[in-house]
Amino acid sequence: MKTIYKYILTAKGSQKIPMPMNAEILSIQNQNEQICIWAIVDPKEEKELRHFEIFGTGHPINYKTGGEATFIGTVQMSSGSLVLHVFEKVK
């Protein structure tokens, strides 16, 4: 049975998060000053590492979006001074 899980990212450049295979990302938002991804998952599925990259506004992006990465969303932290853009690296 599928369900919605939450995954927390840190505000660093690159990280890998274990998620069940075929997880479908629904949303990314700031929750209590944490970067959170919500995804539909089948918890019985084998896990795979998903590779996420985070860039601040004005920071260089070192790959081609669309071909090497997919845009997930933009997260504005509560202070309003930090805006982060999250991409998932394509395999």
C-alpha positions in Angstrom: 0.0 0.0 0.0 1.3 3.4 -0.9 1.5 6.3 1.6 3.1 9.7 1.9 6.4 10.0 3.7 8.4 13.1 4.6 12.2 13.4 4.0 14.3 16.2 5.5 17.2 17.7 3.6 20.0 19.9 5.0 20.8 23.2 3.5 24.1 22.0 2.0 24.9 21.7 -1.7 24.7 17.9 -2.4 23.2 15.0 -0.5 21.8 11.5 -1.0 18.6 10.4 0.6 17.4 6.7 0.7 13.9 6.4 -0.6 11.8 3.5 -1.7 12.1 2.8 -5.4 9.7 4.7 -7.7 9.0 7.3 -5.0 6.9 10.2 -6.5 7.9 13.6 -5.1 4.8 15.7 -4.4 6.2 18.8 -2.8 9.1 20.6 -1.2 8.6 23.2 1.5 10.1 24.8 4.6 8.7 23.3 7.8 10.0 24.6 11.1 13.2 25.9 9.3 13.8 22.5 7.7 13.8 21.7 4.0 11.2 18.9 3.7 10.2 16.7 0.7 6.9 14.8 0.7 6.7 11.8 -1.6 4.2 9.0 -2.3 6.1 5.8 -1.6 5.5 2.1 -1.3 7.4 1.3 2.0 7.7 -2.3 1.0 9.8 -1.4 -2.1 13.6 -1.7 -2.0 15.4 1.5 -1.2 17.5 3.5 -3.6 19.7 6.6 -3.0 18.2 9.8 -4.6 20.7 12.5 -5.2 19.6 16.1 -4.5 21.5 19.4 -5.1 20.6 22.7 -3.4 21.6 26.1 -4.7 21.1 29.5 -3.2 19.9 32.4 -5.4 22.9 33.8 -7.4 25.0 30.7 -6.9 26.5 29.0 -9.9 24.9 25.7 -11.2 27.5 23.3 -12.5 25.4 21.1 -14.8 22.6 21.2 -17.4 19.1 21.3 -15.9 16.7 19.1 -17.7 19.4 16.7 -19.0 21.4 16.1 -15.8 19.0 17.3 -13.2 15.3 17.9 -12.6 14.0 21.0 -10.8 12.1 20.0 -7.7 11.2 23.4 -6.2 12.2 26.6 -4.4 12.1 26.9 -0.6 12.1 30.2 1.2 13.2 30.0 4.8 11.2 32.0 7.3 13.7 34.8 7.7 13.1 35.5 4.0 16.8 36.2 3.5 17.6 32.6 2.4 16.0 31.2 -0.7 17.1 27.7 -1.9 16.5 25.9 -5.2 16.4 22.1 -5.1 17.2 19.8 -8.0 17.4 16.1 -8.3 20.3 14.6 -10.3 19.1 12.3 -13.1 20.7 8.9 -13.2 
